[in-house]
Amino acid sequence: MSEYRFRIDAFSIDTIPMARLAEYMAGLARLLGEQDHVHFKDLEPGSAILVSRIEEPAVPKVGERLQRVREGRAPREALEAFKTLDNLLARDNAIGTLIPPEGADIIAFPGRTRPKPMQYGPFRERGSLDGIVIRLGGRDETIPVLLRDGEAEYICQASIAVSKRLAQHYLGAKLRVHGSGKWVREEDKTWTLQRFDIEDFEVLDESSLAEMVERLHAVEGGAWGDQSLTDLLGLRRDQGDQH
């Protein structure tokens, strides 16, 4: 059997919250791999030190995996586990070390000592966002509004007058809101929206093609009465082929 010790300098066994300890244990398990053969053994006193016991058949595989982590060429899940642990340490204003069995190199987690990411801005820019109103409410002169578009969520605010109109579409149709946003440019060149001020909006028409055909059929005196959905789809294809 071999043992690895993961030391977190900002905590002791008396101060580390149980929920945070569980997050560290989960990240450490993903980092070590071979999860059927890696076991939590103990939490040693002093700084919080998580002791993991490795069954003998898995010792070489774990050692090789960690060596590849040091070299930056480990499997993606191992590198992501290292990043997860380091992010936890940074949030806890801590640094960490993984101490392998005697004779192996220590893995250092910079945590709080790593360079702080640089941001540029914020910058104010006019634009539009699409989304469904999933939260709306407040008592200030400007009302907080939360929009969702798929997995993305946008923190917005609106005047009382605009928010009353938005309330009619709560959890309803998708909207396109217009106004100005406050953006920051991250170190990796991506843009992050901090807040969007809604000045006006419109309801997006999400009708399907079949619903549109029904509407066209209902137009009295229109030229679409005898055309089916298949005909219209064919017309679309023909027009596309001409370009």
TORGU-523199 format. One line per 2 residues: number of its first residue (from 1); their letters; for each residue x, y, z of N, C-alpha, C. Coordinates in pm, 1 decimal, always signed. Example, Ala and Ser with C-alpha at 12.3 -4.5 7.8 and 13.67 -1.06 7.14 Angstrom:
BEGIN
1 = as = +1319.0 -569.0 +780.0 +1230.0 -450.0 +780.0 +1320.0 -330.0 +780.0; +1285.0 -225.0 +708.0 +1367.0 -106.0 +714.0 +1290.0 +3.0 +787.0;
This chain:
BEGIN
1 = ms = +83.7 -120.2 +0.0 +0.0 +0.0 +0.0 +87.2 +125.3 +0.0; +40.6 +226.8 -71.6 +107.8 +355.6 -73.6 +8.3 +463.9 -31.5;
3 = ey = +61.4 +572.3 +24.5 -25.1 +679.0 +71.8 +17.8 +812.7 +11.2; -82.4 +892.0 -24.5 -60.9 +1028.8 -72.9 -127.8 +1124.0 +26.2;
5 = rf = -60.2 +1234.9 +54.1 -112.7 +1334.1 +147.5 -134.2 +1467.0 +74.1; -257.4 +1514.6 +79.7 -291.0 +1643.3 +18.1 -309.9 +1745.4 +130.3;
7 = ri = -221.1 +1844.0 +134.0 -218.3 +1940.6 +244.6 -278.3 +2073.5 +200.5; -372.0 +2126.0 +282.2 -435.9 +2255.8 +258.4 -395.7 +2347.3 +373.4;
9 = da = -319.1 +2451.8 +342.7 -257.9 +2527.6 +452.1 -354.5 +2619.8 +525.2; -469.4 +2654.2 +466.1 -557.8 +2753.3 +527.2 -655.0 +2693.5 +629.0;
11 = fs = -661.8 +2561.1 +636.0 -758.1 +2496.3 +724.3 -688.9 +2401.3 +820.6; -758.1 +2371.5 +929.2 -722.5 +2259.5 +1015.9 -840.2 +2162.9 +1014.7;
13 = id = -825.8 +2048.9 +1080.4 -937.5 +1954.1 +1082.8 -1056.6 +2010.1 +1158.8; -1032.0 +2113.2 +1241.7 -1140.9 +2172.9 +1319.7 -1211.8 +2285.7 +1246.3;
15 = ti = -1148.0 +2340.2 +1140.4 -1206.4 +2458.3 +1075.1 -1255.8 +2431.6 +934.2; -1215.8 +2324.2 +870.2 -1257.7 +2302.3 +732.1 -1405.2 +2261.3 +729.1;
17 = pm = -1489.6 +2332.1 +654.8 -1631.5 +2294.0 +647.3 -1648.8 +2158.4 +579.6; -1746.0 +2082.6 +625.3 -1766.5 +1948.3 +572.0 -1796.0 +1951.1 +421.8;
19 = ar = -1878.8 +2047.6 +378.8 -1913.6 +2054.2 +237.0 -1790.5 +2083.3 +152.1; -1702.9 +2173.5 +201.5 -1581.0 +2204.2 +127.1 -1486.0 +2086.1 +127.5;
21 = la = -1477.5 +2015.6 +239.0 -1394.5 +1895.6 +245.4 -1439.7 +1794.2 +140.3; -1570.4 +1779.2 +124.3 -1623.0 +1686.1 +24.1 -1581.3 +1727.5 -117.2;
23 = ey = -1578.8 +1860.0 -143.8 -1536.1 +1907.0 -276.1 -1389.4 +1874.9 -300.4; -1306.8 +1895.6 -198.8 -1164.4 +1862.9 -212.9 -1145.0 +1712.7 -233.3;
25 = ma = -1218.5 +1631.6 -160.3 -1204.2 +1485.8 -173.2 -1244.7 +1439.4 -312.2; -1353.5 +1497.8 -365.9 -1398.8 +1458.5 -499.4 -1295.1 +1497.4 -604.5;
27 = gl = -1239.2 +1619.4 -593.3 -1136.9 +1661.9 -688.4 -1011.4 +1577.2 -679.1; -972.2 +1541.9 -557.1 -853.4 +1459.3 -538.5 -874.4 +1319.7 -596.0;
29 = ar = -992.9 +1264.6 -579.4 -1022.3 +1132.2 -635.3 -1010.0 +1134.2 -787.8; -1059.5 +1241.8 -851.0 -1048.6 +1250.9 -997.2 -903.4 +1270.4 -1040.2;
31 = ll = -827.5 +1343.3 -960.5 -686.7 +1364.8 -994.0 -607.8 +1234.5 -988.3; -627.7 +1156.0 -883.9 -551.7 +1032.1 -866.7 -594.8 +924.3 -965.0;
33 = ge = -722.7 +923.6 -1003.9 -771.0 +818.2 -1092.9 -779.3 +684.4 -1021.2; -798.5 +578.9 -1098.2 -804.9 +442.4 -1041.9 -897.6 +438.6 -920.6;
35 = qd = -1017.2 +491.8 -935.2 -1100.5 +519.5 -818.2 -1147.3 +394.4 -743.8; -1149.8 +279.6 -809.1 -1186.0 +156.3 -739.1 -1075.6 +110.5 -643.8;
37 = hv = -955.0 +164.1 -660.7 -840.3 +119.4 -581.0 -779.8 +231.4 -496.7; -848.4 +345.4 -491.0 -801.5 +458.9 -410.7 -903.5 +484.4 -300.5;
39 = hf = -857.5 +494.7 -176.6 -947.8 +504.1 -61.6 -906.7 +620.2 +29.4; -1007.3 +686.3 +86.5 -980.0 +788.5 +188.3 -942.8 +716.8 +317.4;
41 = kd = -829.5 +756.2 +373.8 -783.5 +689.7 +495.1 -803.7 +774.5 +619.8; -766.7 +903.8 +610.8 -763.4 +981.2 +735.2 -757.6 +1130.3 +702.1;
43 = le = -787.1 +1212.3 +803.3 -766.9 +1356.3 +797.4 -673.3 +1389.9 +911.7; -547.7 +1419.1 +879.1 -446.5 +1437.5 +981.4 -454.1 +1576.7 +1043.3;
45 = pg = -413.9 +1591.2 +1169.1 -418.4 +1720.9 +1236.6 -311.9 +1815.3 +1184.6; -312.0 +1938.1 +1240.9 -227.3 +2044.5 +1189.9 -304.5 +2113.6 +1078.9;
47 = sa = -237.4 +2147.3 +969.6 -311.6 +2188.4 +851.6 -396.0 +2069.8 +807.2; -508.2 +2099.4 +741.9 -593.2 +1989.0 +696.8 -516.9 +1906.2 +594.0;
49 = il = -493.4 +1780.1 +624.7 -418.1 +1690.7 +535.8 -505.2 +1569.4 +506.5; -545.8 +1555.1 +379.2 -627.1 +1441.3 +337.5 -533.1 +1327.5 +299.4;
51 = vs = -547.1 +1214.5 +365.8 -460.8 +1099.5 +338.7 -538.1 +999.0 +254.1; -479.5 +965.4 +137.6 -540.1 +867.2 +47.0 -452.7 +743.3 +42.2;
53 = ri = -516.3 +626.9 +48.2 -443.5 +499.6 +43.1 -465.5 +434.5 -92.8; -355.2 +395.3 -156.2 -361.1 +337.2 -290.3 -331.9 +187.9 -280.2;
55 = ee = -420.5 +104.9 -331.4 -395.4 -39.3 -332.9 -276.7 -69.9 -423.5; -202.5 -172.5 -387.6 -74.8 -201.8 -453.4 -84.9 -215.0 -606.0;
57 = pa = -184.5 -285.4 -662.0 -187.0 -299.3 -808.8 -201.3 -165.8 -882.3; -257.7 -64.6 -815.1 -282.3 +64.0 -881.2 -169.9 +164.7 -858.5;
59 = vp = -72.8 +133.8 -772.0 +31.6 +230.3 -737.2 +108.5 +280.0 -859.8; +156.3 +191.0 -950.1 +230.9 +241.0 -1066.9 +145.7 +329.5 -1157.4;
61 = kv = +18.1 +295.5 -1175.4 -68.9 +373.5 -1263.1 -93.5 +513.0 -1206.7; -115.4 +520.8 -1074.1 -136.4 +651.2 -1011.8 -9.0 +734.8 -1021.2;
63 = ge = +104.5 +672.2 -996.3 +231.6 +744.4 -1004.6 +256.6 +798.2 -1144.7; +230.0 +717.1 -1245.7 +249.4 +761.2 -1383.7 +152.4 +875.0 -1419.4;
65 = rl = +28.9 +862.4 -1373.2 -71.4 +965.6 -1401.6 -28.3 +1100.4 -1342.7; +20.3 +1099.3 -1219.2 +62.3 +1223.4 -1154.8 +188.0 +1280.9 -1219.7;
67 = qr = +277.5 +1194.9 -1265.6 +395.6 +1243.1 -1336.9 +354.5 +1316.3 -1464.3; +253.8 +1263.5 -1532.4 +205.1 +1327.3 -1654.7 +131.6 +1458.3 -1622.6;
69 = vr = +69.3 +1464.8 -1504.2 +9.0 +1591.9 -1461.7 +118.7 +1696.9 -1444.2; +228.9 +1661.0 -1380.4 +340.2 +1754.3 -1362.0 +390.8 +1806.1 -1496.5;
71 = eg = +391.9 +1718.5 -1595.8 +445.6 +1754.3 -1728.0 +341.9 +1820.0 -1817.2; +215.6 +1826.0 -1769.7 +110.3 +1889.2 -1847.8 +60.4 +1807.2 -1964.5;
73 = ra = +82.1 +1676.3 -1962.5 +38.3 +1591.0 -2073.5 -49.9 +1475.3 -2025.3; -115.6 +1495.9 -1913.5 -204.6 +1393.0 -1858.3 -337.9 +1394.9 -1932.4;
75 = pr = -422.0 +1291.8 -1914.1 -557.2 +1294.9 -1970.8 -631.8 +1419.4 -1926.2; -726.4 +1462.6 -2009.0 -796.1 +1588.0 -1982.7 -863.3 +1589.1 -1846.4;
77 = ea = -924.2 +1476.2 -1805.7 -995.4 +1475.8 -1677.4 -899.4 +1495.2 -1560.5; -774.3 +1448.2 -1574.4 -675.5 +1467.4 -1467.7 -631.9 +1613.4 -1460.4;
79 = le = -609.2 +1676.6 -1577.1 -569.9 +1817.3 -1578.9 -683.7 +1905.7 -1528.1; -807.6 +1870.1 -1562.5 -922.4 +1946.7 -1513.5 -937.9 +1930.8 -1362.3;
81 = af = -907.4 +1811.1 -1310.1 -914.5 +1789.1 -1165.6 -810.4 +1874.5 -1093.5; -689.1 +1883.7 -1151.4 -586.1 +1971.0 -1093.1 -635.5 +2115.0 -1089.1;
83 = kt = -695.3 +2159.9 -1200.1 -745.9 +2298.2 -1207.8 -857.8 +2320.3 -1106.6; -947.4 +2220.7 -1091.9 -1057.4 +2232.4 -995.6 -1004.0 +2248.5 -854.0;
85 = ld = -906.6 +2165.9 -817.3 -847.6 +2175.5 -683.5 -779.2 +2310.2 -663.3; -707.1 +2356.9 -764.8 -637.8 +2484.6 -751.7 -736.6 +2600.5 -741.4;
87 = nl = -849.0 +2591.4 -813.5 -951.6 +2695.5 -802.3 -1013.0 +2697.4 -662.6; -1038.0 +2579.7 -605.5 -1089.7 +2573.0 -469.0 -992.0 +2637.8 -371.3;
89 = la = -864.6 +2607.8 -388.1 -762.4 +2664.9 -299.8 -757.9 +2816.8 -313.4; -763.3 +2866.6 -437.0 -759.9 +3011.7 -458.6 -878.5 +3078.8 -391.2;
91 = rd = -998.6 +3016.8 -401.0 -1117.8 +3074.2 -338.8 -1106.1 +3073.3 -187.1; -1035.6 +2974.6 -133.8 -1019.1 +2964.3 +11.6 -894.9 +3037.9 +61.2;
93 = na = -829.7 +3113.6 -28.6 -706.8 +3186.3 +6.5 -603.0 +3090.5 +63.9; -586.0 +2978.7 -5.3 -497.3 +2872.7 +42.7 -402.1 +2829.2 -68.3;
95 = ig = -298.3 +2756.6 -29.6 -215.3 +2683.6 -124.2 -217.9 +2536.6 -82.7; -181.5 +2450.0 -175.7 -186.5 +2306.9 -145.7 -64.8 +2233.7 -198.0;
97 = tl = -37.8 +2118.7 -139.3 +69.0 +2030.5 -186.8 +20.3 +1887.8 -179.1; +54.5 +1811.3 -282.1 +25.8 +1667.9 -282.4 +157.9 +1596.8 -260.4;
99 = ip = +166.3 +1530.0 -147.3 +292.0 +1466.7 -106.5 +280.7 +1316.5 -133.2; +356.9 +1266.2 -233.3 +350.4 +1124.3 -266.1 +435.2 +1040.6 -169.7;
101 = pe = +436.3 +909.2 -192.6 +524.8 +824.6 -111.0 +669.7 +870.1 -125.3; +752.7 +832.3 -30.4 +891.7 +877.1 -24.6 +962.9 +852.4 -157.8;
103 = ga = +1038.3 +954.1 -201.1 +1117.5 +940.5 -322.5 +1053.0 +1000.4 -444.3; +925.4 +1032.6 -438.7 +857.0 +1092.1 -553.7 +848.0 +1242.7 -537.3;
105 = di = +828.0 +1311.9 -650.0 +823.7 +1458.6 -646.7 +689.8 +1507.3 -592.6; +697.3 +1616.4 -516.5 +576.8 +1681.4 -464.0 +510.2 +1761.3 -574.8;
107 = ia = +377.6 +1759.8 -578.6 +302.0 +1842.9 -672.4 +251.0 +1964.0 -595.1; +283.5 +2082.9 -643.5 +243.0 +2206.9 -577.1 +121.3 +2266.2 -646.7;
109 = fp = +27.9 +2316.3 -567.3 -91.0 +2385.5 -616.8 -78.2 +2532.2 -575.4; -60.3 +2624.9 -669.7 -31.9 +2764.3 -632.2 -146.5 +2834.0 -561.0;
111 = gr = -271.6 +2799.0 -592.1 -384.8 +2857.5 -520.8 -378.6 +3008.6 -513.7; -373.8 +3064.0 -392.1 -378.4 +3209.3 -371.7 -257.8 +3281.2 -430.3;
113 = tr = -146.7 +3210.6 -457.6 -25.3 +3277.1 -504.9 -19.7 +3288.4 -656.4; -114.0 +3228.4 -727.3 -107.6 +3234.8 -874.0 -141.7 +3376.6 -920.2;
115 = pk = -91.5 +3416.7 -1036.4 -118.4 +3552.8 -1086.3 -268.2 +3576.4 -1100.9; -310.3 +3694.9 -1060.7 -451.3 +3730.1 -1073.0 -483.6 +3760.1 -1219.0;
117 = pm = -595.0 +3705.7 -1271.2 -630.9 +3734.1 -1410.8 -660.9 +3882.0 -1429.9; -620.0 +3933.2 -1545.1 -642.4 +4074.1 -1575.9 -774.6 +4091.6 -1650.2;
119 = qy = -845.9 +4198.2 -1619.1 -969.0 +4233.9 -1688.2 -954.1 +4373.4 -1747.1; -1023.1 +4396.7 -1855.2 -1023.6 +4527.9 -1919.3 -1167.1 +4579.0 -1922.2;
121 = gp = -1185.2 +4700.8 -1880.2 -1319.0 +4755.6 -1876.2 -1359.1 +4787.9 -1732.5; -1488.9 +4802.2 -1707.8 -1598.1 +4768.6 -1800.5 -1619.1 +4872.5 -1909.8;
123 = fr = -1677.0 +4825.5 -2022.0 -1711.4 +4910.5 -2133.4 -1862.3 +4910.0 -2150.3; -1915.6 +5024.7 -2186.3 -2059.3 +5036.8 -2208.9 -2085.8 +5033.5 -2358.9;
125 = er = -2178.6 +4946.2 -2400.9 -2209.5 +4933.8 -2543.3 -2357.6 +4905.7 -2562.6; -2415.1 +4972.4 -2663.6 -2555.8 +4950.0 -2695.5 -2569.8 +4820.1 -2773.1;
127 = gs = -2685.9 +4752.6 -2753.9 -2707.1 +4627.1 -2823.9 -2840.3 +4565.4 -2787.2; -2852.7 +4437.5 -2818.1 -2977.0 +4364.0 -2793.2 -2944.2 +4226.0 -2738.6;
129 = ld = -3035.7 +4170.5 -2661.9 -3025.9 +4033.9 -2610.4 -3158.3 +3963.3 -2634.7; -3152.8 +3832.8 -2658.9 -3273.4 +3751.3 -2669.6 -3284.9 +3663.3 -2545.7;
131 = gi = -3406.7 +3641.0 -2499.7 -3425.1 +3551.1 -2386.9 -3566.1 +3554.8 -2332.2; -3590.5 +3463.2 -2239.0 -3719.1 +3453.5 -2169.8 -3702.6 +3511.4 -2029.4;
133 = vi = -3798.8 +3589.6 -1985.5 -3793.2 +3646.7 -1850.6 -3820.4 +3535.0 -1749.2; -3719.6 +3503.0 -1665.7 -3737.4 +3396.7 -1566.7 -3739.9 +3451.1 -1423.8;
135 = rl = -3704.7 +3579.0 -1407.6 -3714.2 +3639.4 -1274.5 -3730.7 +3790.2 -1292.9; -3816.6 +3847.9 -1208.6 -3843.5 +3990.8 -1221.2 -3898.0 +4039.3 -1088.3;
137 = gg = -3839.8 +4145.0 -1034.1 -3893.2 +4194.0 -907.5 -3795.9 +4282.2 -833.9; -3847.0 +4362.5 -743.2 -3764.5 +4452.8 -665.3 -3844.0 +4576.7 -628.2;
139 = rd = -3786.0 +4660.6 -544.1 -3857.2 +4779.0 -496.5 -3782.7 +4908.7 -525.7; -3673.0 +4901.4 -599.7 -3596.0 +5021.3 -628.7 -3651.4 +5091.0 -752.5;
141 = et = -3586.4 +5199.8 -789.0 -3626.9 +5272.5 -908.8 -3599.0 +5191.3 -1034.5; -3498.7 +5104.8 -1027.7 -3471.9 +5011.3 -1137.4 -3498.1 +4870.4 -1086.7;
143 = ip = -3563.8 +4789.0 -1168.6 -3609.1 +4656.0 -1127.6 -3515.7 +4549.5 -1184.7; -3462.2 +4458.0 -1100.6 -3379.4 +4348.5 -1152.6 -3460.7 +4254.6 -1242.3;
145 = vl = -3399.8 +4215.0 -1352.3 -3462.8 +4123.3 -1448.0 -3359.8 +4017.7 -1484.7; -3400.7 +3891.4 -1487.5 -3311.6 +3784.2 -1529.2 -3368.5 +3720.0 -1654.9;
147 = lr = -3286.5 +3717.8 -1761.0 -3325.1 +3656.5 -1887.8 -3249.6 +3526.5 -1906.0; -3315.0 +3429.2 -1968.5 -3248.0 +3303.0 -2000.8 -3265.7 +3273.3 -2148.3;
149 = dg = -3154.4 +3238.5 -2212.4 -3156.6 +3196.4 -2352.6 -3078.0 +3066.6 -2362.1; -3147.5 +2953.1 -2358.9 -3078.5 +2823.9 -2353.2 -3007.4 +2808.8 -2220.2;
151 = ea = -2876.3 +2785.0 -2225.2 -2797.8 +2771.0 -2102.6 -2750.5 +2905.8 -2048.3; -2757.4 +3009.7 -2131.2 -2706.6 +3140.4 -2090.5 -2810.6 +3217.0 -2010.6;
153 = ey = -2764.3 +3288.5 -1907.2 -2850.0 +3375.4 -1828.3 -2788.3 +3514.5 -1824.4; -2873.2 +3617.1 -1834.1 -2827.0 +3754.6 -1839.9 -2889.0 +3835.3 -1725.8;
155 = ic = -2804.2 +3903.0 -1650.2 -2849.7 +3990.2 -1542.2 -2881.9 +4127.1 -1603.1; -3005.4 +4168.6 -1587.8 -3051.1 +4294.5 -1647.6 -3122.5 +4378.6 -1542.1;
157 = qa = -3156.0 +4500.2 -1582.7 -3243.1 +4583.2 -1501.5 -3326.0 +4670.7 -1594.5; -3440.3 +4714.8 -1544.0 -3531.5 +4794.9 -1624.6 -3600.7 +4896.5 -1535.5;
159 = si = -3652.9 +5001.2 -1597.8 -3731.4 +5098.9 -1523.2 -3862.0 +5034.7 -1477.0; -3929.5 +5098.3 -1384.8 -4056.3 +5045.6 -1335.7 -4156.3 +5031.9 -1450.0;
161 = av = -4160.5 +5132.6 -1538.5 -4255.8 +5129.3 -1649.7 -4228.5 +5011.8 -1742.6; -4101.2 +4991.8 -1779.1 -4066.7 +4881.6 -1869.3 -4087.8 +4747.5 -1799.6;
163 = sk = -4056.5 +4739.9 -1670.7 -4071.2 +4613.1 -1598.4 -4217.8 +4570.2 -1589.3; -4309.6 +4667.5 -1581.8 -4451.9 +4632.0 -1580.7 -4492.0 +4566.6 -1711.6;
165 = rl = -4436.3 +4616.8 -1821.4 -4464.6 +4554.9 -1951.0 -4398.6 +4417.5 -1961.1; -4276.1 +4406.4 -1908.4 -4206.7 +4277.5 -1911.1 -4281.3 +4172.3 -1830.7;
167 = aq = -4346.1 +4215.1 -1722.2 -4416.2 +4120.9 -1634.3 -4525.9 +4045.4 -1709.0; -4580.0 +4105.0 -1814.3 -4684.5 +4037.6 -1891.5 -4629.6 +3917.8 -1969.0;
169 = hy = -4495.9 +3910.5 -1982.0 -4433.2 +3802.0 -2058.0 -4348.6 +3711.0 -1969.2; -4369.8 +3717.6 -1836.9 -4294.6 +3632.9 -1742.8 -4313.9 +3485.2 -1777.0;
171 = lg = -4201.6 +3413.7 -1798.5 -4201.9 +3272.2 -1836.6 -4286.5 +3248.2 -1962.3; -4290.0 +3347.9 -2048.4 -4369.0 +3336.0 -2169.8 -4282.2 +3330.0 -2293.6;
173 = ak = -4319.9 +3407.5 -2394.6 -4250.2 +3404.8 -2522.8 -4109.3 +3462.2 -2510.0; -4024.4 +3424.4 -2603.8 -3889.9 +3481.0 -2606.6 -3898.5 +3626.9 -2650.6;
175 = lr = -3818.7 +3710.9 -2585.3 -3817.2 +3853.7 -2613.2 -3681.7 +3894.8 -2670.3; -3682.4 +4003.9 -2740.5 -3556.4 +4068.9 -2778.6 -3554.6 +4204.1 -2708.6;
177 = vh = -3464.0 +4218.6 -2613.6 -3457.8 +4342.0 -2536.5 -3348.8 +4431.7 -2594.1; -3372.3 +4562.3 -2590.5 -3279.2 +4660.4 -2645.4 -3235.3 +4754.9 -2534.4;
179 = gs = -3110.7 +4795.0 -2540.3 -3059.0 +4886.3 -2439.2 -2908.7 +4893.5 -2445.9; -2843.9 +4902.3 -2330.5 -2697.6 +4909.4 -2325.9 -2646.4 +4816.0 -2217.3;
181 = gk = -2532.1 +4755.4 -2245.4 -2473.6 +4659.6 -2152.8 -2337.9 +4704.9 -2102.6; -2302.9 +4657.3 -1985.3 -2170.9 +4682.6 -1927.6 -2088.9 +4554.5 -1941.9;
183 = wv = -1980.9 +4560.0 -2020.5 -1900.4 +4442.6 -2054.8 -1758.8 +4456.9 -2001.4; -1696.3 +4342.9 -1968.7 -1553.4 +4340.3 -1937.8 -1486.5 +4237.3 -2028.8;
185 = re = -1362.7 +4265.8 -2065.6 -1285.7 +4174.6 -2150.4 -1189.4 +4098.0 -2061.2; -1204.8 +3965.1 -2060.3 -1122.2 +3881.2 -1975.1 -983.7 +3863.2 -2035.7;
187 = ed = -893.5 +3807.6 -1954.5 -756.9 +3787.6 -1999.9 -750.7 +3694.0 -2120.7; -845.2 +3597.7 -2128.9 -845.8 +3504.9 -2242.5 -917.3 +3562.0 -2364.5;
189 = kt = -946.4 +3693.7 -2363.6 -1006.0 +3768.2 -2474.0 -1155.7 +3743.2 -2490.9; -1217.4 +3671.1 -2399.4 -1362.7 +3655.5 -2403.4 -1427.3 +3775.7 -2335.4;
191 = wt = -1553.1 +3802.2 -2372.6 -1628.0 +3914.5 -2316.7 -1732.1 +3862.9 -2218.5; -1742.1 +3926.7 -2104.1 -1839.4 +3889.7 -2001.7 -1933.7 +4007.2 -1977.1;
193 = lq = -2064.0 +3978.7 -1983.6 -2163.6 +4081.9 -1957.9 -2188.5 +4091.0 -1808.2; -2166.1 +4208.8 -1751.5 -2191.7 +4228.6 -1609.2 -2337.3 +4266.0 -1582.7;
195 = rf = -2392.6 +4353.1 -1669.1 -2530.7 +4396.0 -1650.9 -2580.0 +4459.1 -1780.0; -2709.8 +4440.6 -1805.7 -2770.2 +4499.9 -1925.1 -2889.3 +4583.9 -1881.1;
197 = di = -2893.7 +4708.7 -1928.1 -3003.2 +4799.7 -1894.6 -3106.2 +4797.1 -2007.5; -3223.7 +4743.3 -1978.3 -3329.2 +4728.9 -2079.7 -3405.3 +4860.7 -2093.3;
199 = ed = -3410.6 +4911.5 -2216.0 -3485.8 +5034.0 -2244.8 -3616.3 +5004.6 -2317.1; -3617.4 +4898.1 -2396.0 -3737.5 +4860.2 -2470.1 -3723.4 +4714.0 -2510.0;
201 = fe = -3828.7 +4655.0 -2562.6 -3822.2 +4515.2 -2604.2 -3930.7 +4487.7 -2707.0; -3916.0 +4373.2 -2772.6 -4017.6 +4324.9 -2865.4 -4033.6 +4175.1 -2844.6;
203 = vl = -4151.1 +4123.1 -2876.8 -4178.1 +3980.0 -2866.5 -4136.3 +3915.3 -2996.9; -4054.4 +3811.4 -2989.8 -4011.1 +3741.0 -3109.0 -4119.2 +3643.0 -3152.3;
205 = de = -4144.6 +3635.2 -3281.3 -4243.3 +3542.7 -3336.1 -4175.7 +3408.2 -3357.1; -4211.0 +3311.7 -3271.3 -4149.3 +3179.3 -3279.2 -4242.0 +3078.0 -3345.6;
207 = ss = -4334.7 +3125.6 -3426.5 -4428.5 +3035.1 -3492.7 -4354.5 +2938.5 -3583.3; -4400.7 +2816.0 -3587.2 -4344.2 +2718.2 -3678.2 -4390.3 +2747.2 -3820.3;
209 = la = -4325.0 +2685.3 -3918.3 -4363.5 +2703.4 -4057.7 -4506.5 +2657.4 -4080.0; -4546.4 +2546.4 -4013.3 -4682.9 +2495.9 -4028.8 -4784.4 +2599.2 -3980.1;
211 = em = -4753.9 +2666.9 -3867.7 -4845.0 +2769.4 -3817.2 -4852.1 +2887.0 -3913.0; -4738.3 +2921.3 -3974.8 -4737.0 +3029.9 -4071.1 -4823.5 +2997.1 -4192.3;
213 = ve = -4818.9 +2869.8 -4237.7 -4901.2 +2827.7 -4351.9 -5048.7 +2840.9 -4316.8; -5084.8 +2800.2 -4194.5 -5224.9 +2812.4 -4153.0 -5269.9 +2957.9 -4155.6;
215 = rl = -5182.0 +3047.2 -4113.6 -5216.7 +3188.7 -4116.7 -5236.8 +3236.7 -4260.4; -5146.4 +3192.7 -4349.8 -5157.5 +3233.5 -4489.8 -5286.0 +3181.7 -4552.4;
217 = ha = -5323.6 +3057.3 -4518.3 -5448.6 +3000.0 -4570.5 -5569.6 +3080.6 -4523.3; -5556.2 +3138.3 -4405.8 -5669.8 +3210.5 -4348.0 -5687.0 +3350.7 -4406.1;
219 = ve = -5587.2 +3395.5 -4484.5 -5596.1 +3529.4 -4543.5 -5694.3 +3525.5 -4659.9; -5802.1 +3599.4 -4647.7 -5907.0 +3598.6 -4750.1 -5854.1 +3661.3 -4878.7;
221 = gg = -5874.2 +3588.1 -4990.6 -5830.7 +3638.2 -5120.4 -5683.1 +3619.6 -5144.9; -5615.0 +3549.9 -5054.0 -5472.1 +3529.4 -5071.3 -5442.6 +3426.2 -5177.6;
223 = aw = -5316.9 +3425.0 -5225.3 -5277.6 +3333.5 -5332.8 -5220.4 +3203.2 -5278.7; -5231.8 +3181.1 -5146.6 -5167.3 +3065.2 -5085.7 -5266.8 +2953.9 -5052.7;
225 = gd = -5393.0 +2974.7 -5082.8 -5494.3 +2882.3 -5034.1 -5476.4 +2739.3 -5076.5; -5424.8 +2713.2 -5195.9 -5414.1 +2576.2 -5244.9 -5276.3 +2516.2 -5223.0;
227 = qs = -5184.9 +2591.2 -5162.2 -5050.2 +2538.4 -5144.3 -5036.3 +2471.2 -5007.7; -4976.0 +2353.3 -5011.0 -4955.1 +2277.6 -4887.8 -4819.3 +2313.0 -4828.1;
229 = lt = -4796.4 +2258.8 -4708.1 -4666.3 +2277.0 -4643.7 -4555.9 +2220.1 -4730.9; -4581.6 +2103.5 -4793.6 -4481.3 +2041.9 -4881.0 -4449.6 +2132.1 -4998.2;
231 = dl = -4554.6 +2194.6 -5057.3 -4533.9 +2286.3 -5169.1 -4444.1 +2402.6 -5128.3; -4472.8 +2460.1 -5009.8 -4394.1 +2573.4 -4965.3 -4249.7 +2535.2 -4936.7;
233 = lg = -4231.3 +2416.4 -4877.4 -4095.1 +2369.8 -4853.7 -4020.8 +2351.5 -4985.3; -4091.6 +2296.9 -5086.3 -4031.4 +2281.2 -5218.5 -3996.0 +2414.6 -5278.0;
235 = lr = -4085.2 +2514.6 -5259.3 -4058.1 +2648.2 -5308.6 -3932.2 +2704.7 -5243.2; -3919.4 +2682.2 -5114.4 -3799.9 +2730.1 -5043.6 -3673.6 +2665.5 -5100.1;
237 = rd = -3679.6 +2534.1 -5126.6 -3563.1 +2465.6 -5180.1 -3528.0 +2517.9 -5317.9; -3632.4 +2540.4 -5401.9 -3608.8 +2588.3 -5537.0 -3542.0 +2725.3 -5533.9;
239 = qg = -3590.6 +2811.2 -5443.9 -3532.3 +2943.1 -5434.4 -3388.4 +2936.3 -5385.2; -3364.3 +2843.9 -5293.5 -3228.6 +2829.5 -5242.7 -3134.2 +2779.7 -5350.5;
241 = dq = -3185.2 +2691.6 -5441.5 -3099.8 +2634.8 -5544.4 -3058.0 +2739.2 -5647.0; -3137.9 +2848.2 -5656.7 -3109.5 +2947.2 -5759.1 -2995.9 +3041.1 -5717.7;
243 = h = -2962.7 +3038.7 -5588.1 -2859.8 +3132.8 -5541.5 -2723.4 +3068.5 -5543.8;
